Structure formats: C-alpha cells, structure tokens
C-alpha cells in the first residue's frame, strides 16, 4: 500500500471532496460519509494518524455519541457470579432520518451468522445483569460504519495480539452486531448487508485468536462469509432457497466504500491459512487449489502425508510449463534429490535464497558435506541477509569446521537481527570460550540467560566462564541453579562435575589466603561462607565420596583438622567408598583410597587424644584389616603394603591407649 502515485491521486481527489462537501451544513450526513471515506483511505495507505481525525469528524457530523464504559454480565452458561464487562453505548441524533433514507435490507437478506454449539460453554452474547446495559437504541448504517472505523482505530493504536485490545474491539463489534442478534429488537433490518458482514468478519478474526472455545464458531463464520459470494450449496449455505434469498448486488454494494472488507480471493486465502494452522490441511488444500497457489497446496499435501499426490501435482504443473524455483524446491523436499535444488538455483538465476538454503541443508543433513553446506548457505544470506535461521545454521556449520571467526560472525548476525534469540547468544559465548575470550563470553552468556534461564547447558557455560574469570560467587550461583534444574529433571540434566566443585573450593581458599586488607578479607570471608553453604546443599543432592572428601578438605583448611565436622565428613567418605565399590578389597586403587581415608580418620582421633577417641580409631583400623584379610589375603606374603601400614598404625594406637 505504499504506491506514491496512487496516494497522490487519492489525496488530491479526497481533499477536493472534503473542501467541496466535507463542511456542508445543509447535508451533514453526506459530509460525514466524505470524512469517513477519507479516513479509511488514509488507513489503507498507512498514513500517519491512520485517519482517526476524519473518523472523529465523521462521528461529530453524524451526530453519533459513543461511550466506552462497563457493566456487570455473564459470558458462559454456567457462570454464577456476574463480572465487569466492557460495553460500548452509542446514540445517534440522525438515526431516524438516515434509516428512512436507506431502504434497508429485509431480515431474511442478512448474512449467515454462525452460532456456538449447543453443548458449548459460551453464550451467544454477553448476558448483562442490568436491563439498561442491554438496551439498544436505533442506529443508521452510517452510524454502524463509523463504529467499525473506531474499532479499526483501536486496532491501529494498540499492541497487536493483546487481550485488552481484543476486549475493546469486541465491545465495539458487540454493539454493531447486537441489533441483529437481539430477537426483541425492532431494528433487525437497520444494518446494511455489507456492514453486517464486516462486523461478523472482524469478530471471527478476533475469536480465532482468543481461545479454543471460540475457534469453531470463528471458522464456521469465515466459511459462511466466503460461501455467501457463491451460488453453490455448502455446509453454511445448504439450500437453493438460502441462495435465492440472499441480498442482491445493489444492496451489497450500497455502503461498500464506508467499510474495509477484503476481496473474495483474499478472504479465501485467509480461511485456508487458518485451516492449515488448525491442521485441517485437506480443506486448506482445496481452497489453495481454487486460488492456484500450488506451493501451498503441495505444503498441505506434505503435511497430510500425501507425498505421492504432492509429487504428482508438481510434475503435472511442470508438464504444463509452470516451472518455478519454489516448486523445484518442494519436489526436492519430497524426493530428497539434490538436483532439484540445483535446478531451482539455476531457474532463479541464483537469486532465490530459499533454493540455496535448502541446498545447504541437504549438504549438511544428508551428505554431511560441511564445506559445501557452508558455501550454499553463504550464497543464501548473500541474496537475502535478513534470515536469522539461516545465519544460525551457517554458524553451526562453521563451528563444526572449527572456523571460529566465521562462526562468531554468523551468530553475531543472528543476535543483531533477533536480540531475544537465547541459543544464538549461547553459541556466541561458546565461540568466545573456544577463542580464549572469557570476558566476552561472560557478557554473551548473561544475554543468553535473559531469554532462557532453564537451559542447563547455558548455566554450565557460565560456570566454566566464571571459573576462568575467578568470579567465585557467580560460579556458586551457577552450581545452585544446576542443582535445582537437575532436581526438576533428573534424567535430562547431568550432575555437577567434580572438577568444577574442587575448582570453586580451591579458588575460595586461595582468595582467603591472599587477602591482605580488611575489605578483601571481608569479601573472602563471605565467599568462604557461601562455599560452606553450597557444599552442604551439594551433600543433600550428591552422595558420592568425592563430595565428602572435598568438604573435609575445605573444613580442615578453614576450621582446623581437629574440627568435629572434618571427622564426620571423613567418616562419610569412608562409608561412601566402601558402599560405592563392590569388591573394593581386591581392587588396588579403591583399597588405597579407603586406607588413606582411614589414616586421616586416625590422625583426627590422635589429635583429640582421649582414650575414647583412640579406641574408636583402633576399632576402625582393626575392622578394616579384618575385612581385607577375609577377602582372600590369607598368607603374609600376599598381604598388600596397605595392610602392613594399617597393622603398624594399629600397634601405635594400642601403645597410646596403654600409655593412658
């Protein structure tokens, strides 16, 4: 709608019309029509303001008072308590005169109105508690057209796909359609056929995006509006009597310039797209075929699993000389033949980006030719740069080829075009990490987490990056988040890596040892406490021996070896090692680990020095020696060195006990 030549012509003609008739005091209704049509023209050409000034001028000249208010009412059949509903009240001072002038349609000539099913949840219209709210005053076709233009302005000046926008538009449409839907109204024939169809169409579009309860009526209404332009029998136009009783052409066209109504082919395509979105692909294919949109027909057949039928349709079009790059690509998708994509590239003169994209995907997914895929995808973004999905795939290919500079360029294009693409930000961070640019990776990860905070891979990358940058506190936070994610999805999220936990503990201890002033000592002390709390949390999630070993080392380094906490952690490690390795008595590595931990436990008991504590150490060592010997080491020559060390320690403990 941005043709400057057409707009210049329209602007010139309407400005003359407004100058000659727009302020005519002898016929305010005609002046109102001029301003209304001029506003709709500005809306059509997407001019600043979208015609609202002329809509308001038309409303004033027509003597139409509009109030957007609220009233209590019910929307569903089983609703017990009435709630606030948006309501549009409209009163016209010229309604009687304009109705007499209009020679309206008869009630039987109104378009078919789709109803909710009998077992549905929703009422046909809002049931207001107050009779005053449901009261309807007479309006002329011009008044209804102005109401539709104000509804159009609500759409133009508010966010799309917004519930509040939809509610306000629905209130205007409820007022437009309420005379025809009210069985008690005496003005059923005051709404023009085309204006009424426009109101039904706008309501159907709103209801399609509203909820599943309204989608069925929406599709039936759209189908009825489409069928009313034909003379064939359909589901919504099931008898010849309904065809013959439809409004004649002169009545349909009488107020055509006062409303925004799409041509029949556009309405048919819109309905086909909605059918396809709902999965009703067979009906969508029939509509697309009537419009000769062969690519869309093929897509519907493919979705329905009718690849052979789709292939036959494509080849039949080729036989009629209707080759297009898009159809060649569709044939390639069905046959998996790379020559089809190459034919599409050649037929388009290498100017069809989709052909290069599909060729690149085939090279990547089917042939595994990374170099060829990268070359094709580069050509695709060269023809059409604004393709974030293609840039993403190109970045993936470059990562596989370890071309980190080109991969960074590709993923940077993705985030430049779609800043909310969290996966692309994550890949930017991954490339920076590969290049040793931890600082840059850190900021990319923060952007990625803004979009996807439940992706464990991104949190793992942040953990690695924070460890590289010595950001111990943020590394701890990443670990806490990973533990929570694993708690929610234990089979999908891997456990924390031992090396990462040990690195966090090591960093905290080094920072504590290196602190040389009050500020740094306070910061290091807070970090140490965070590590202590983290290790307690980790112990509740992971019961492997390395957790207790790490915790014992940390507590020994911060609290002193005689700490009871250290001894408890060593005992937990000792038990975990024995429980986690079946046949550890015969496994040299496992045996050495258990003996080492037992020696550390004995050292703790020695430091405590009491008879009770030494006796506990003696019982531990004696029991360990017995388990090892019972496992098969019967001869003195077969006993491992660890057993002899344990026997030596046992003798020392006995001497200490006797000395006490």
C-alpha positions in Angstrom: 0.0 0.0 0.0 3.0 2.3 -0.4 2.4 3.3 -4.0 3.2 7.1 -4.0 1.5 7.7 -7.3 -1.8 6.2 -6.2 -1.6 8.0 -2.9 -1.0 11.4 -4.6 -4.1 10.8 -6.8 -6.3 9.7 -3.8 -5.1 12.6 -1.6 -5.8 15.2 -4.4 -9.3 13.8 -5.0 -10.3 13.5 -1.4 -9.0 16.9 -0.4 -11.2 18.4 -3.2 -14.2 16.3 -2.0 -13.6 17.4 1.6 -13.3 21.0 0.5 -16.5 20.9 -1.5 -18.7 18.7 0.7 -16.9 18.0 4.0 -18.3 21.0 5.8 -21.6 21.3 4.0 -24.1 22.3 6.7 -27.1 21.6 4.5 -26.3 17.8 4.5 -24.3 16.8 7.5 -24.8 13.1 6.8 -23.2 13.4 3.3 -20.3 15.3 4.8 -19.9 12.6 7.4 -19.6 10.0 4.7 -17.0 12.0 2.9 -14.8 12.3 6.1 -15.3 8.6 6.8 -14.2 7.5 3.4 -11.2 9.9 3.5 -10.2 8.4 6.9 -10.4 4.9 5.5 -8.2 5.9 2.6 -5.6 7.1 5.0 -5.8 3.8 6.8 -5.5 1.9 3.6 -2.3 3.7 2.6 -0.9 3.6 6.2 -0.7 7.4 6.6 0.3 8.8 9.9 -2.7 9.0 12.2 -4.5 6.2 10.2 -7.5 8.5 9.6 -8.6 9.0 13.2 -9.1 12.7 12.8 -11.5 12.2 10.0 -13.3 9.3 11.8 -13.9 11.7 14.7 -15.1 14.4 12.3 -17.5 11.9 10.7 -18.8 10.9 14.1 -19.5 14.5 15.0 -21.2 15.4 11.7 -23.4 12.2 12.0 -24.5 13.2 15.5 -23.2 10.0 17.0 -22.3 9.8 20.7 -20.1 6.9 21.7 -19.3 5.9 25.2 -16.9 3.1 26.2 -18.0 2.0 29.7 -18.6 -1.2 31.7 -21.4 -3.2 33.1 -21.8 -6.5 35.0 -22.7 -9.5 33.0 -22.0 -13.2 32.3 -20.2 -14.8 29.3 -20.7 -18.5 30.0 -23.7 -20.7 30.5 -22.6 -21.9 34.0 -21.2 -18.7 35.3 -22.8 -18.0 38.7 -21.4 -14.5 39.5 -21.6 -11.6 37.1 -18.3 -9.8 36.4 -17.3 -6.5 34.8 -17.7 -6.5 31.0 -16.6 -3.8 28.6 -19.6 -2.1 26.9 -20.0 0.4 24.1 -23.1 2.7 24.2 -24.0 4.6 21.0 -26.8 7.1 20.5 -27.4 8.9 17.2 -29.4 12.1 16.7 -29.8 11.5 13.0 -30.6 7.8 13.1 -34.3 8.1 12.2 -33.7 10.3 9.2 -31.0 8.2 7.8 -32.9 4.9 8.4 -35.8 6.3 6.4 -33.5 7.3 3.6 -31.6 4.0 3.5 -34.3 1.5 2.3 -32.8 -1.3 4.4 -32.4 -5.0 3.7 -35.1 -7.3 4.9 -34.2 -9.7 7.8 -34.0 -12.7 5.5 -31.3 -10.9 3.5 -28.8 -10.8 6.3 -25.6 -12.8 6.1 -25.5 -16.2 7.9 -24.4 -15.8 11.5 -22.6 -18.7 13.0 -23.7 -19.8 16.4 -21.9 -21.6 19.2 -22.7 -25.3 19.5 -25.5 -26.4 21.9 -23.0 -28.1 24.2 -20.6 -25.2 24.1 -19.6 -23.2 27.1 -20.1 -19.7 25.9 -23.3 -17.7 25.5 -24.0 -16.2 22.1 -23.7 -12.7 23.6 -23.0 -11.2 27.0 -25.9 -11.5 29.4 -26.0 -8.2 31.2 -27.4 -8.0 34.8 -28.9 -4.6 34.2 -31.6 -4.2 31.6 -30.3 -0.7 30.9 -27.0 -2.1 29.8 -28.7 -4.4 27.3 -30.9 -1.6 25.9 -30.3 -0.9 22.2 -31.1 2.4 20.5 -31.7 2.7 16.8 -28.6 3.5 14.6 -28.3 4.0 10.9 -25.9 2.1 8.5 -23.7 5.2 8.6 -23.5 5.0 12.4 -22.6 1.4 12.3 -19.9 2.1 9.7 -18.4 4.8 12.0 -18.4 2.4 14.9 -16.5 -0.1 12.7 -14.0 2.7 11.9 -13.5 3.4 15.6 -13.0 -0.3 16.2 -10.4 -0.2 13.4 -8.6 2.7 15.2 -8.4 0.6 18.4 -6.5 -2.0 16.4 -4.3 0.7 14.8 -3.3 2.4 18.0 -2.8 -0.5 20.4 -0.5 -3.5 20.6 -1.5 -6.5 18.4 -2.2 -9.9 20.0 -3.1 -8.1 23.2 -6.0 -9.2 25.4 -7.1 -5.6 26.3 -7.0 -4.6 22.6 -9.2 -7.6 21.7 -11.6 -6.8 24.5 -12.1 -3.2 23.4 -12.6 -4.2 19.8 -15.0 -6.9 20.8 -17.1 -4.3 22.7 -17.5 -2.2 19.5 -18.3 -5.3 17.4 -20.9 -6.4 20.0 -22.6 -3.0 19.6 -22.6 -3.3 15.8 -23.9 -6.9 15.8 -26.3 -6.6 18.8 -29.4 -5.4 16.9 -29.3 -8.4 14.6 -28.6 -10.8 17.4 -31.4 -9.4 19.6 -34.7 -11.2 18.9 -36.6 -8.5 20.7 -35.2 -5.6 18.7 -37.4 -3.9 16.1 -34.4 -2.7 14.2 -33.1 -6.1 12.8 -33.3 -4.7 9.3 -31.4 -1.5 10.0 -27.9 -3.0 9.5 -26.7 -3.0 5.9 -25.7 -6.4 4.5 -22.1 -5.4 3.8 -21.6 -3.6 7.2 -23.1 -6.6 9.0 -20.7 -8.9 7.1 -17.8 -6.7 8.1 -18.8 -6.9 11.8 -19.0 -10.7 11.5 -15.7 -10.9 9.8 -13.9 -8.8 12.4 -15.5 -10.8 15.2 -14.4 -14.1 13.6 -10.8 -12.8 13.3 -10.8 -11.8 17.0 -12.3 -15.1 18.2 -9.9 -17.2 16.2 -7.0 -15.9 18.3 -9.0 -15.7 21.5 -9.5 -19.3 22.8 -10.3 -22.8 21.8 -13.9 -22.2 22.8 -14.4 -19.7 20.1 -12.3 -21.1 17.3 -15.0 -23.4 16.0 -17.5 -20.5 15.6 -14.8 -18.4 14.1 -14.0 -20.9 11.3 -17.7 -21.6 10.6 -18.3 -17.8 10.3 -15.4 -17.3 8.0 -16.6 -20.2 5.8 -20.2 -18.7 5.8 -18.9 -15.3 4.7 -16.9 -16.9 1.9 -19.8 -19.1 0.8 -22.2 -16.2 0.6 -20.4 -14.9 -2.5 -21.2 -18.1 -4.5 -24.4 -19.8 -5.6 -23.2 -23.4 -4.9 -24.5 -25.4 -2.0 -22.2 -25.7 1.0 -22.3 -26.5 4.7 -23.3 -23.0 5.6 -25.5 -22.4 2.5 -27.3 -25.7 2.3 -30.4 -24.9 0.2 -31.2 -23.1 -3.0 -33.7 -21.0 -1.1 -31.0 -19.6 1.0 -29.0 -18.7 -2.1 -32.0 -17.0 -3.8 -33.0 -15.1 -0.7 -29.5 -13.6 -0.3 -29.2 -9.8 -0.7 -29.0 -8.6 -4.3 -25.9 -7.0 -5.7 -27.2 -3.4 -5.5 -27.8 -3.8 -1.8 -24.5 -5.4 -1.1 -22.6 -2.6 -2.8 -24.6 0.3 -1.4 -22.2 1.0 1.5 -19.1 -0.7 0.2 -17.0 2.5 0.4 -17.8 3.0 4.1 -16.1 -0.1 5.3 -12.9 -2.2 5.0 -13.8 -5.5 3.5 -11.3 -7.8 1.8 -11.8 -9.2 -1.8 -13.1 -12.7 -2.1 -9.8 -14.2 -3.1 -8.1 -12.6 -0.1 -10.8 -13.9 2.3 -10.4 -17.4 0.8 -6.7 -17.4 1.3 -7.1 -16.2 4.9 -9.5 -19.0 5.6 -7.1 -21.5 4.0 -4.3 -20.3 6.2 -6.4 -20.7 9.3 -7.5 -24.2 8.3 -3.8 -25.1 7.8 -2.9 -23.6 11.2 -5.6 -25.8 12.8 -4.3 -28.9 11.0 -7.4 -29.1 8.7 -5.0 -29.4 5.7 -7.3 -31.2 3.3 -9.9 -28.3 3.3 -7.0 -25.8 3.2 -5.6 -27.6 0.1 -8.9 -27.4 -1.7 -9.1 -23.6 -1.1 -5.5 -23.1 -2.2 -6.1 -25.2 -5.3 -9.1 -22.9 -6.2 -6.7 -19.9 -5.9 -4.0 -21.8 -7.9 -1.5 -21.4 -5.1 0.3 -24.6 -6.0 3.1 -24.3 -3.5 0.6 -24.0 -0.6 -1.3 -27.0 -2.0 1.9 -29.0 -2.0 2.7 -28.0 1.6 -0.8 -29.1 2.7 -0.4 -32.5 0.9 3.0 -33.0 2.6 1.6 -32.2 6.0 -1.2 -34.7 5.4 1.4 -37.4 4.5 0.3 -37.4 0.8 3.8 -37.0 -0.7 3.0 -39.0 -3.8 0.0 -36.8 -4.5 2.1 -33.7 -4.0 4.8 -35.0 -6.3 2.2 -35.8 -9.0 0.8 -32.3 -8.7 4.2 -30.7 -9.1 5.1 -32.9 -12.1 1.7 -32.0 -13.7 2.5 -28.3 -13.3 5.9 -28.9 -14.9 4.3 -30.6 -17.9 2.2 -27.5 -18.4 5.3 -25.4 -18.4 4.7 -23.9 -15.0 8.2 -24.4 -13.5 9.1 -22.2 -10.6 12.0 -22.3 -8.3 9.7 -22.8 -5.3 8.1 -25.9 -6.9 11.5 -27.3 -7.7 12.4 -26.9 -4.0 9.2 -28.6 -2.9 10.0 -31.5 -5.3 13.5 -31.7 -3.8 11.9 -31.9 -0.3 9.8 -34.9 -1.4 12.4 -36.8 -3.4 15.5 -35.8 -1.4 17.2 -35.3 -4.8 19.8 -32.6 -4.7 19.4 -32.0 -8.4 16.0 -30.4 -7.7 17.6 -27.7 -5.5 20.3 -27.1 -8.1 17.5 -26.7 -10.8 15.8 -24.2 -8.6 19.0 -22.2 -8.2 19.6 -22.3 -12.0 16.0 -21.4 -12.8 16.1 -18.4 -10.5 19.3 -17.1 -11.9 20.9 -17.7 -8.5 18.6 -15.1 -6.9 16.3 -17.4 -4.9 17.6 -17.5 -1.4 15.4 -20.5 -0.3 16.9 -22.7 -3.0 20.4 -22.0 -1.6 19.1 -22.6 1.9 17.6 -26.0 1.1 20.7 -27.0 -0.9 22.8 -26.1 2.1 20.6 -28.1 4.5 20.8 -31.1 2.2 24.6 -30.9 2.1 24.6 -30.6 5.9 21.9 -33.1 7.0 22.1 -35.8 4.2 25.5 -35.7 2.7 27.5 -34.4 5.7 29.4 -32.1 3.3 30.2 -29.2 5.7 32.2 -27.3 3.2 29.5 -27.5 0.5 26.8 -26.6 3.1 28.7 -23.6 4.2 29.2 -22.4 0.6 25.5 -22.7 -0.2 24.4 -21.0 3.0 26.8 -18.2 2.4 25.2 -17.6 -1.0 21.7 -17.7 0.6 22.5 -14.9 3.1 24.2 -13.0 0.4 21.0 -12.9 -1.6 18.8 -12.3 1.4 20.7 -11.2 4.5 17.7 -11.0 6.9 17.4 -14.7 7.6 18.3 -15.4 11.2 17.6 -19.1 11.0 19.9 -19.5 8.0 22.6 -17.5 9.8 22.2 -19.8 12.8 22.7 -22.9 10.6 25.7 -21.3 8.9 27.2 -20.6 12.3 26.7 -24.2 13.3 28.5 -25.4 10.2 31.4 -23.0 10.9 31.6 -24.3 14.4 31.8 -27.9 13.1 34.6 -26.8 10.8 36.3 -25.0 13.7 36.3 -21.8 11.8 35.7 -19.8 14.9 35.9 -16.3 13.4 33.3 -17.1 10.7 31.1 -18.8 13.3 31.3 -15.7 15.5 30.3 -13.5 12.6 27.3 -15.7 11.8 25.9 -15.9 15.3 26.5 -12.2 15.8 24.2 -11.6 12.8 21.6 -13.8 14.4 21.6 -11.8 17.7 21.7 -8.5 15.7 18.5 -9.5 13.9 16.8 -11.2 16.8 18.3 -10.0 20.1 16.0 -12.4 22.0 17.4 -15.5 20.5 19.0 -17.1 23.6 20.5 -20.1 21.8 22.4 -17.8 19.5 23.8 -15.8 22.4 24.8 -19.1 24.0 26.7 -20.1 20.8 28.4 -16.7 20.7 29.6 -17.4 24.2 30.8 -20.9 23.2 32.8 -19.5 20.3 34.4 -16.8 22.6 35.4 -19.6 25.0 37.0 -21.6 22.2 39.0 -18.5 21.3 40.0 -18.0 24.9 38.0 -14.8 25.3 36.3 -15.5 28.6 35.4 -11.8 29.3 33.4 -11.6 26.0 31.9 -15.0 26.6 30.7 -13.9 30.1 28.6 -11.0 28.7 27.2 -13.2 25.9 26.1 -15.7 28.5 24.3 -13.1 30.5 22.3 -12.1 27.5 21.5 -15.7 26.8 20.2 -16.3 30.3 17.9 -13.3 30.0 16.0 -15.3 27.3 16.4 -18.9 28.6 17.0 -19.3 32.3 16.1 -23.0 32.4 18.7 -24.3 29.9 21.3 -26.3 31.9 23.9 -26.0 29.0 24.0 -22.2 29.3 24.4 -22.4 33.1 27.2 -24.9 32.6 28.9 -22.5 30.2 28.5 -19.7 32.8 30.1 -21.9 35.4 33.1 -22.6 33.3 33.4 -18.9 32.3 33.1 -17.7 35.9 35.8 -20.2 37.0 38.1 -18.8 34.3 37.4 -15.2 35.4 37.8 -16.0 39.1 34.1 -15.0 39.7 33.7 -17.5 42.5 30.4 -16.2 43.9 28.7 -16.3 40.5 30.2 -19.8 39.9 28.5 -20.9 43.2 25.2 -19.3 42.0 25.5 -21.3 38.7 26.0 -24.5 40.7 22.9 -23.9 42.8 20.9 -23.3 39.7 22.2 -26.5 38.1 21.3 -28.5 41.2 17.7 -27.1 41.1 17.4 -27.9 37.4 18.6 -31.4 38.0 16.1 -31.8 40.8 13.3 -30.9 38.4 14.6 -33.0 35.5 17.0 -35.7 36.9 17.2 -37.6 33.7 17.9 -34.6 31.4 20.3 -32.5 33.4 23.8 -34.1 34.2 25.2 -33.9 37.7 27.8 -31.3 38.7 31.3 -32.2 37.7 33.8 -33.0 40.4 36.5 -30.8 38.8 34.2 -27.7 38.9 33.4 -28.1 42.6 37.1 -28.7 43.5 38.0 -25.6 41.5 35.4 -23.5 43.4 36.8 -24.7 46.7 40.4 -24.1 45.6 39.6 -20.5 44.4 37.8 -19.6 47.7 40.7 -20.9 49.8 43.3 -19.1 47.6 41.4 -15.8 47.8 41.1 -16.2 51.6 44.8 -16.8 51.9 45.7 -13.9 49.6 43.5 -11.3 51.4 45.8 -8.6 52.7 43.4 -5.8 53.9 40.2 -5.5 55.7 38.0 -5.1 52.6 39.5 -8.2 50.8 39.4 -10.2 54.0 35.7 -9.4 54.4 34.9 -10.3 50.8 36.9 -13.6 51.1 35.2 -14.4 54.4 31.7 -14.0 52.7 32.9 -16.2 49.8 34.1 -18.9 52.2 30.7 -18.9 53.9 28.9 -19.2 50.6 31.2 -22.2 49.7 30.3 -23.8 53.0 26.6 -23.4 52.4 27.0 -24.7 48.9 28.8 -27.8 50.0 26.0 -28.5 52.5 23.5 -28.2 49.7 25.6 -30.4 47.4 25.8 -33.0 50.1 22.0 -33.3 50.1 21.9 -33.9 46.3 25.1 -35.9 45.7 26.3 -38.7 48.0 29.5 -39.7 46.2 32.7 -40.0 48.1 34.4 -37.1 46.4 31.8 -34.7 47.8 32.8 -35.6 51.4 36.5 -35.6 50.6 36.2 -32.0 49.2 34.1 -30.9 52.1 36.6 -32.4 54.6 39.5 -30.7 52.9 37.6 -27.4 52.9 36.6 -27.6 56.6 40.2 -28.7 57.6 41.6 -25.7 55.7 39.2 -23.2 57.3 38.3 -24.7 60.7 41.3 -26.8 61.7 41.9 -30.5 61.5 40.5 -31.2 65.0 37.1 -30.0 64.0 34.4 -32.4 64.6 32.9 -31.5 61.2 36.1 -32.7 59.4 35.9 -36.1 61.3 32.2 -36.5 60.3 33.0 -35.8 56.7 35.9 -38.3 56.6 33.7 -41.0 58.1 31.0 -40.3 55.4 33.7 -40.5 52.8 34.9 -43.8 54.3 31.5 -45.3 54.2 30.7 -44.0 50.7 33.9 -45.5 49.3 33.0 -48.9 50.7 29.4 -48.7 49.6 30.2 -47.4 46.1 32.8 -50.0 45.0 31.8 -53.7 45.2 34.8 -55.9 45.8 37.0 -53.0 46.9 39.1 -55.3 49.0 40.5 -56.8 45.8 40.7 -53.5 43.9 44.1 -51.9 44.4 43.0 -48.3 43.6 39.9 -48.5 45.8 41.8 -50.2 48.6 44.4 -47.5 48.6 41.8 -44.7 48.8 40.0 -46.4 51.7 43.2 -46.9 53.6 44.2 -43.3 53.0 40.9 -42.1 54.4 41.2 -44.4 57.4 44.7 -43.0 58.1 43.2 -39.5 58.1 40.5 -40.5 60.5 43.1 -42.0 62.8 45.1 -38.7 62.7 41.9 -36.8 63.8 41.5 -39.2 66.7 45.1 -38.9 67.6 44.8 -35.1 67.7 41.8 -35.3 70.0 43.9 -37.6 72.3 41.2 -39.0 74.5 41.0 -42.7 75.3 37.5 -43.0 73.8 38.6 -41.3 70.6 41.7 -43.5 70.3 39.6 -46.6 70.9 37.3 -45.6 68.1 40.3 -45.3 65.8 41.6 -48.7 66.9 38.3 -50.4 66.2 38.1 -48.8 62.8 41.6 -50.0 61.8 41.1 -53.4 63.3 37.8 -53.9 61.4 39.3 -52.7 58.2 42.2 -55.2 58.4 39.8 -58.0 59.1 37.7 -57.2 56.0 40.8 -57.1 53.8 42.1 -60.4 55.1 38.7 -62.1 54.9 38.5 -61.1 51.2 41.3 -63.5 50.3 44.7 -62.3 51.6 45.5 -65.2 53.9 49.2 -65.5 53.6 51.6 -62.9 55.0 53.4 -62.8 51.6 50.2 -62.0 49.8 49.2 -59.1 52.1 49.4 -55.7 50.3 51.6 -53.0 51.7 48.5 -51.1 52.9 47.6 -53.9 55.3 51.1 -53.8 56.8 50.8 -50.0 57.3 47.4 -50.4 58.9 48.8 -53.0 61.3 51.6 -50.6 62.2 49.1 -47.9 62.9 47.0 -50.3 65.0 50.1 -51.1 67.1 50.7 -47.4 67.7 47.1 -46.8 68.8 47.3 -49.7 71.2 50.5 -48.3 72.7 48.9 -44.9 73.1 45.8 -46.4 74.8 48.0 -48.4 77.2 50.0 -45.2 78.0 46.8 -43.5 79.1 
